[in-house]
Amino acid sequence: MPERAAASGSDLPPPPWSRAPQRPPRRRRDLLTQEAIVDAALAVLDEDGLDLLSMRHVARTLNVSAAALYWHIGSKDGLLDLIFDRVIGEVDVPDPDPGRWQEQLKEVARGTRSTILAHRDVIRLSIGRIPMGPHAVRHADRVLAILRTAGVPDALAVAAQQLLISIVIGVAIDETGGGGHPPADQPPPHEAAALASDYLASLPSDRFPHLVAVADHIASANADERFELLLDLFVSGLAQRARS
């Protein structure tokens, strides 16, 4: 993973609200590192979900005490920060190519969405968390490089970089239900869409002519196609604003 390999963070100052302690490594053969802890924690998250992720659970997978984890991580929130930063580091951001900058933004968005969907409950970590770890700052810098190299003005480039993240996270929350738990008796998304389509088609057409007219398209909506449409609208609008 190119992002992860290039952004260990050991040479960077800690961000203003860093929760992980800044300590030199212990000199011993069976050294427990932050990286090993995050590896184990991410595996627990993928397997069991955020609700079952605990310091004790992670410690058991590493055959160490929870106290050993706290020495390296500081707190569970510190561990969650590190997990989220690690996941951000899995997203590849290409070197700037001014002739392809619009497609490159789409590639970053697609990669971010795929990475989020590949990790269970990671989207829940993004809510209210401001990523400032080494992978996050490198990711932001490389996205800004794509925009600024293409001639996008700085203020617009910053807004676009932040909005791109918001778009992907918003879509992922909708796709995963990461913002909360749906009612237990609610059908899965594809069945819910079909039921909604049938219901809308049954409404009185004299009172709801437009909903009735488009009812068939509700069930046929494809998540990938909607995401691509959203990216097209965002990037084309950004390009138009950059030219004005």
Backbone hydrogen bonds, N-H to C=O, Kabsch-Sander energy under -0.5 kcal/mol:
donor,donor_aa,acceptor,acceptor_aa,energy
4,R,89,G,-0.8
5,A,1,M,-2.3
6,A,2,P,-1.5
7,A,3,E,-0.5
7,A,4,R,-0.9
12,L,9,G,-1.5
18,S,15,P,-1.9
23,R,21,P,-1.0
28,R,26,R,-1.3
31,L,28,R,-0.7
31,L,29,R,-1.2
33,T,31,L,-0.5
37,I,33,T,-2.0
38,V,34,Q,-2.8
39,D,35,E,-2.5
40,A,36,A,-2.2
41,A,37,I,-2.7
42,L,38,V,-2.8
43,A,39,D,-1.8
44,V,40,A,-2.2
45,L,41,A,-2.7
46,D,42,L,-2.5
47,E,43,A,-1.9
48,D,44,V,-3.4
49,G,44,V,-0.7
49,G,45,L,-1.7
52,L,49,G,-0.8
53,L,50,L,-1.2
54,S,52,L,-0.7
58,V,54,S,-2.4
59,A,55,M,-2.6
60,R,56,R,-2.3
61,T,57,H,-1.5
62,L,58,V,-1.1
63,N,59,A,-0.7
63,N,60,R,-0.8
64,V,59,A,-2.3
68,A,65,S,-0.6
69,L,65,S,-1.0
70,Y,66,A,-2.1
71,W,67,A,-1.6
72,H,68,A,-1.1
73,I,69,L,-3.0
74,G,70,Y,-1.7
75,S,73,I,-0.6
79,L,75,S,-1.8
80,L,76,K,-2.5
81,D,77,D,-2.3
82,L,78,G,-1.9
83,I,79,L,-2.4
84,F,80,L,-2.5
85,D,81,D,-2.3
86,R,82,L,-2.3
87,V,83,I,-2.3
88,I,84,F,-2.1
89,G,85,D,-1.8
90,E,87,V,-1.6
91,V,88,I,-1.6
92,D,90,E,-0.6
100,R,97,D,-2.7
101,W,98,P,-0.8
104,Q,100,R,-2.7
105,L,101,W,-2.0
106,K,102,Q,-1.6
107,E,103,E,-2.3
108,V,104,Q,-2.3
109,A,105,L,-2.4
110,R,106,K,-2.8
111,G,107,E,-2.6
112,T,108,V,-2.5
113,R,109,A,-2.5
114,S,110,R,-2.6
115,T,111,G,-2.2
116,I,112,T,-2.5
117,L,113,R,-2.5
118,A,114,S,-1.2
119,H,115,T,-0.6
119,H,116,I,-1.2
120,R,118,A,-0.5
122,V,119,H,-1.4
124,R,121,D,-0.8
125,L,121,D,-0.7
125,L,122,V,-1.1
126,S,122,V,-0.9
126,S,123,I,-0.7
127,I,123,I,-0.6
127,I,124,R,-0.6
128,G,126,S,-0.5
129,R,126,S,-1.1
130,I,128,G,-0.5
137,V,133,G,-2.5
138,R,134,P,-1.8
139,H,135,H,-2.6
140,A,136,A,-2.6
141,D,137,V,-2.3
142,R,138,R,-2.3
143,V,139,H,-2.1
144,L,140,A,-2.4
145,A,141,D,-1.8
146,I,142,R,-1.6
147,L,143,V,-1.9
148,R,144,L,-3.3
149,T,145,A,-2.2
150,A,146,I,-1.0
151,G,148,R,-1.3
152,V,147,L,-2.2
157,A,153,P,-2.9
158,V,154,D,-2.5
159,A,155,A,-2.0
160,A,156,L,-2.7
161,Q,157,A,-2.6
162,Q,158,V,-2.1
163,L,159,A,-2.7
164,L,160,A,-2.4
165,I,161,Q,-1.3
166,S,162,Q,-2.0
167,I,163,L,-2.8
168,V,164,L,-2.1
169,I,165,I,-2.7
170,G,166,S,-2.6
171,V,167,I,-2.4
172,A,168,V,-2.6
173,I,169,I,-2.6
174,D,170,G,-1.8
175,E,171,V,-2.4
176,T,172,A,-2.5
177,G,173,I,-1.8
178,G,173,I,-0.9
179,G,173,I,-0.5
180,G,177,G,-1.8
186,Q,183,P,-1.9
191,E,188,P,-0.5
192,A,188,P,-2.7
193,A,189,P,-2.5
194,A,190,H,-1.7
195,L,191,E,-2.4
196,A,192,A,-2.6
197,S,193,A,-2.4
198,D,194,A,-2.3
199,Y,195,L,-2.4
200,L,196,A,-2.7
201,A,197,S,-2.2
202,S,198,D,-1.1
202,S,199,Y,-0.7
203,L,199,Y,-0.5
203,L,200,L,-1.1
207,R,204,P,-1.1
208,F,204,P,-2.3
212,V,208,F,-2.2
213,A,209,P,-1.7
214,V,210,H,-1.6
215,A,211,L,-0.6
215,A,212,V,-0.8
217,H,214,V,-1.5
218,I,214,V,-0.7
218,I,215,A,-1.2
219,A,215,A,-0.8
220,S,216,D,-0.8
221,A,217,H,-0.6
221,A,218,I,-0.9
226,R,222,N,-2.6
227,F,223,A,-2.2
228,E,224,D,-2.3
229,L,225,E,-2.2
230,L,226,R,-2.4
231,L,227,F,-2.4
232,D,228,E,-2.5
233,L,229,L,-2.5
234,F,230,L,-2.5
235,V,231,L,-3.0
236,S,232,D,-2.4
237,G,233,L,-1.8
238,L,234,F,-2.3
239,A,235,V,-2.7
240,Q,236,S,-2.1
241,R,237,G,-2.2
242,A,238,L,-2.5
243,R,239,A,-1.5
244,S,240,Q,-0.9
